[in-house]
Amino acid sequence: MSGIRDFSFHLLRSAVSVGLSALAWAITGVRPIWMGSEPSERQRIYFANHASHGDFILLSACLPEQLRQRTRAVAAADYWGKTRLRRFIAEDMLSSVLIHRTWTDPADNPINAMLAVLDRGDSLILFPEGTRNMTDEPLTRFRSGLYNLAVMRPEVELIPCWIENMSRVLPKGHFLPVPLLCRVVFGPPVRVESGEDRHDFLRRAHAALLALQPRPRGNRR
């Protein structure tokens, strides 16, 4: 019986993944733009700007199905683990990795949770700003997690991804999405250079992501 339940649960989770991706495409008409990288079976960390709870769903929807099944989004436990329903949606239906943004117990160290996922062979979607950007700046400063993961697992490819317009599709405090066109721009891989310290790498990764921000049509040349 347990095998049947596990199989049924796997089918349900797959159906949810396909359904959410189809919904994201229907609402946003999302267009993935690959600039300097292509869809690949290689294990990756997709790092992106963050302004909406729908960001990881939109980014996931841009990946081919076989890659999407092996890519898990990193999400905040203080929000997605706040109720049993949210935790069920995040962990069981969306296969998210819930991390503690503030922690004192070494067992709650977010790096350990993310390394465990990478060591199982899955890829990650990571938002290095650490929380949704509610400022007027296009991108806030990066926290150290991306650097730590890059140093500890240098074989994992780091792909910057700019998510455009999702904050207007699903603004903070709203539960019903607004139909608007979106794009996700995937840039060339970045990596920690030999001898590069944390601050220099994070500045360079920040600049690589910001460079993918689509310019207003009037500013294009």
C-alpha positions in Angstrom: 0.0 0.0 0.0 2.8 2.4 0.8 4.2 1.9 -2.7 0.9 2.7 -4.2 0.6 5.8 -2.1 4.1 7.0 -3.0 3.4 6.5 -6.7 0.1 8.3 -6.4 1.7 11.2 -4.6 4.5 11.4 -7.2 1.8 11.6 -9.9 0.0 14.3 -8.0 3.2 16.3 -7.5 4.0 16.0 -11.2 0.5 17.1 -12.2 0.8 20.1 -9.9 4.2 21.0 -11.5 2.8 20.8 -15.0 -0.4 22.6 -14.1 1.4 25.5 -12.4 3.7 25.8 -15.4 0.8 25.9 -17.8 -0.9 28.5 -15.7 2.2 30.6 -15.6 2.4 30.5 -19.4 -1.3 31.2 -19.8 -1.3 34.3 -17.5 2.1 35.8 -18.4 2.9 34.4 -21.8 6.4 34.1 -20.3 9.2 34.2 -22.8 12.5 32.5 -21.8 15.5 34.3 -23.3 18.8 32.4 -23.2 21.8 34.8 -23.6 25.1 33.0 -23.2 23.6 29.8 -21.8 21.2 27.1 -22.9 19.0 24.5 -21.2 21.3 21.8 -20.0 21.3 18.5 -18.0 24.2 19.9 -16.0 23.6 20.5 -12.4 23.0 24.2 -11.7 22.2 27.0 -9.3 19.8 29.4 -11.0 20.2 32.7 -9.1 17.6 35.4 -9.7 16.1 38.7 -8.6 13.2 38.4 -6.2 10.1 40.6 -6.0 7.2 38.2 -5.9 6.1 34.9 -4.4 5.5 33.8 -8.0 9.1 34.2 -9.1 10.2 30.6 -8.7 7.1 29.3 -10.4 7.8 31.5 -13.4 11.4 30.6 -13.6 10.6 26.9 -13.3 8.1 27.2 -16.0 10.8 28.3 -18.4 12.8 25.0 -17.9 12.1 21.9 -19.9 10.0 19.4 -18.0 12.9 16.9 -17.3 15.0 19.8 -15.8 12.1 21.2 -13.8 11.6 17.9 -12.1 15.2 18.0 -10.8 15.2 21.7 -9.8 14.1 22.8 -6.4 13.5 26.4 -5.3 14.9 27.7 -2.0 12.1 29.3 0.1 11.9 31.0 3.5 10.6 28.7 6.3 9.3 31.7 8.3 6.7 32.3 5.5 6.2 29.0 3.7 6.4 26.9 6.9 4.2 29.2 8.9 1.1 27.0 8.5 0.6 23.3 7.7 -1.1 24.2 4.4 1.7 26.5 3.3 4.3 23.9 4.2 2.4 21.2 2.3 2.2 23.4 -0.8 5.9 24.4 -0.6 7.5 21.1 0.3 5.1 18.4 -0.8 3.6 20.0 -4.0 6.3 22.3 -5.2 9.4 20.4 -3.8 10.8 23.6 -2.4 13.7 23.6 0.1 12.6 25.5 3.2 15.4 27.4 5.0 15.6 29.4 8.2 16.8 32.9 7.4 17.5 33.6 11.1 19.0 30.7 13.0 21.0 29.8 16.1 21.0 26.1 16.0 23.7 24.7 13.6 21.2 22.1 12.4 19.1 25.0 10.9 22.1 26.4 8.9 20.6 27.1 5.4 23.8 26.1 3.7 23.5 22.6 5.0 19.9 22.2 3.6 21.0 23.5 0.2 24.1 21.3 0.1 22.0 18.3 0.9 19.9 19.0 -2.2 22.9 19.5 -4.4 24.5 16.3 -3.1 21.4 14.4 -4.2 22.0 15.6 -7.7 19.3 18.2 -8.0 19.6 21.8 -9.1 18.5 24.9 -7.1 16.7 28.2 -7.7 18.2 30.7 -5.3 17.3 34.3 -4.6 20.6 35.8 -3.3 19.0 39.0 -2.0 17.5 36.8 0.7 14.0 38.3 0.7 11.7 40.1 -1.7 12.9 43.4 -2.9 10.4 46.0 -1.9 12.7 49.0 -2.6 13.0 51.3 -5.6 16.3 49.7 -6.5 16.2 47.1 -9.2 18.4 44.8 -7.2 19.5 44.9 -3.5 22.8 43.5 -2.1 23.5 39.8 -2.2 23.9 37.7 1.0 26.8 35.3 1.3 24.9 32.0 0.5 25.7 32.1 -3.2 29.4 32.5 -2.6 29.5 29.8 0.0 27.7 27.3 -2.3 30.0 28.2 -5.2 33.1 27.6 -3.1 31.8 24.3 -1.5 30.5 22.9 -4.8 32.6 24.4 -7.6 31.4 21.8 -10.1 27.8 23.2 -10.0 27.2 25.8 -12.7 25.9 29.3 -11.6 23.4 30.8 -14.0 22.1 34.4 -13.4 18.4 34.8 -14.3 16.5 38.1 -14.6 12.8 37.8 -13.9 10.9 40.7 -15.5 7.4 42.0 -14.5 6.4 39.3 -12.0 6.1 41.9 -9.2 3.3 43.5 -11.2 1.6 40.1 -12.0 1.5 39.1 -8.3 2.2 42.1 -6.1 2.7 41.7 -2.3 -0.5 41.0 -0.5 -2.4 39.9 -3.7 -3.5 36.3 -4.3 -5.0 36.7 -7.8 -2.5 37.3 -10.6 -2.9 40.1 -13.1 -2.3 39.0 -16.7 0.8 40.7 -18.0 3.6 39.6 -20.3 6.8 38.5 -18.6 10.3 37.4 -19.6 13.0 35.4 -17.9 16.5 36.2 -19.2 19.1 33.5 -18.6 22.7 34.8 -18.7 26.1 33.2 -19.1 27.5 31.2 -16.2 29.6 32.8 -13.5 32.1 31.2 -11.2 34.4 32.1 -8.4 37.8 33.0 -9.8 41.0 31.7 -8.3 41.9 33.8 -5.2 38.7 35.8 -5.5 37.2 36.8 -2.1 33.6 36.8 -1.1 33.0 40.5 -1.5 34.5 40.7 -5.0 32.6 37.6 -6.2 29.3 38.9 -4.9 29.8 42.3 -6.5 30.6 40.6 -9.8 27.6 38.2 -9.6 25.3 41.1 -8.7 26.6 43.0 -11.7 26.1 40.0 -14.0 22.5 39.6 -12.9 21.8 43.3 -13.1 23.2 43.4 -16.7 20.4 41.1 -17.8 17.7 43.6 -16.9 15.9 44.4 -20.1 16.2 48.0 -21.1 13.1 50.1 -21.8 12.3 50.0 -25.5 13.0 53.7 -25.9 16.6 53.1 -24.6 17.5 50.3 -27.0 20.1 51.1 -29.7 
